[in-house]
């Protein structure tokens, strides 16, 4: 994959491949995020001991309440490779799941979020096999015929995915989407400061508690300082560009 020029940040794997030897081998090329099973004979380094996943979960401190992320811990794999295990609540039953990431500096929330992208792959496989009849509507053993059939199934899925985007994705509104984005664009620093000072001046006038000349001098000084700050920032940017 890397030799073909395909760029990616992480390798996502199912629990079927989430064994320490495979994880260490793949992580030498790219960081790995995967789900791991709970077999009693698969051991991890934890607090100078070799423990299975069930033992580690019993000893780690859990978060209180109904938190989705229960806990996380740093363990060692084969050849002292470090990894992070994130324990999350299983929504289907009263149990927990374990996600492993070889990037130990990745926050727990990001580990869960990135691994969640695998669900789109599962949906694709179910759609292709169950509804688009992948490998079910033909009976042949010829390699070229199998490639042709797979290509046709994938084209069907792309048509359905495109139609689904037309129905659900706001970006398909075209110019209307970008017009809404333009309306929500951030105002500049000087404009924001000007609006704040204008509101402050109006409020002071209502209170009749200030001298008009003194207040105007104060506001003019603030605007000059703000403008000089903006110009200084622009000059620094130009110098850095050079």
Protein Blocks (a to p, Z undefined) as FASTA:
>chain_A
ZZnopacfbdcddfklmcfklmmmmmmmbccdddddfbfklccdeehiacdfklmmmmpc
cdehjbfblbdcddddehhiacdddddddfkbccddddddfblkbcfklmmmmmmmmmmm
mmmmmmmmmmnopoklpccfbfklmmmmmmmmmmmmmmmmmmmmmmmmmklnommmmmmm
mmmpccdfklmmmmmmmmmmmmmmmnopacfklmmmmmmmmmmmmmmmmmmmmmmmmmmm
ZZ
